[in-house]
Amino acid sequence: MIGFVVLSLVMIAAAIFTVTAKKPVYSVVGLLVNFIALAITYLTLHAEFLAVMQIVVYSGAILILFVFVIALLSSGTKPFE
């Protein structure tokens, strides 16, 4: 029970950090922490397939897509401050 509370607090903190981060790359890192905490929550529920799919699909594909979009949108402009 304490593990779920700790993981939920980590997920809430990571979600708030994702929304309030000044730099887009930091938002992607916050989203990664949120996805990993959700995958650990799945593991504690003995849903190994969901945990692996969470890591492979979301952390592996969606976050890389976000990083590419950030890189493409910021090309030709001054660096983020």
C-alpha positions in Angstrom: 0.0 0.0 0.0 2.8 2.4 0.8 4.4 1.6 -2.6 1.3 2.7 -4.4 1.2 6.0 -2.4 4.9 6.7 -3.2 4.5 5.8 -6.9 1.4 8.0 -7.1 3.2 10.9 -5.6 6.1 10.4 -8.0 3.6 10.4 -10.9 1.8 13.5 -9.7 5.1 15.3 -9.2 6.4 14.3 -12.6 3.2 15.4 -14.3 3.3 18.8 -12.6 7.0 19.1 -13.6 6.1 18.1 -17.2 3.6 20.9 -17.5 5.5 23.6 -15.7 9.0 23.0 -17.0 10.5 26.0 -18.8 12.5 24.0 -21.4 10.8 21.4 -23.7 13.5 18.9 -23.2 12.9 19.0 -19.4 9.2 18.3 -20.1 10.2 15.2 -22.0 12.3 14.0 -19.1 9.4 14.6 -16.7 7.2 12.6 -19.0 9.7 9.8 -19.1 9.8 9.7 -15.3 6.0 9.6 -15.3 5.9 6.7 -17.8 8.5 4.7 -15.8 6.6 5.2 -12.6 3.5 4.0 -14.3 5.3 0.9 -15.6 6.5 0.2 -12.1 2.9 0.5 -10.9 2.0 -2.1 -13.5 4.7 -4.4 -12.3 3.4 -4.2 -8.7 0.0 -5.2 -10.0 1.7 -8.3 -11.7 0.8 -6.9 -15.2 4.2 -7.5 -16.8 3.0 -7.2 -20.4 1.5 -3.8 -19.8 4.7 -2.6 -18.1 6.8 -3.7 -21.0 4.5 -2.2 -23.5 4.5 1.1 -21.5 8.3 1.2 -21.7 8.6 0.1 -25.3 5.7 2.0 -26.9 5.5 5.2 -24.9 9.1 5.6 -23.6 10.7 4.2 -26.7 8.6 5.6 -29.5 6.5 8.5 -28.3 9.2 10.3 -26.4 11.7 9.9 -29.2 9.1 11.4 -31.5 8.7 14.4 -29.1 12.4 14.9 -29.0 12.6 14.9 -32.8 9.7 17.4 -33.0 11.5 19.7 -30.5 14.7 19.4 -32.5 13.0 20.1 -35.8 11.0 23.0 -34.5 14.0 24.7 -32.9 16.3 24.4 -36.0 17.2 27.7 -37.4 16.3 29.6 -34.3 18.3 30.7 -31.3 18.7 28.1 -28.5 16.1 27.7 -25.8 16.7 29.9 -22.7 
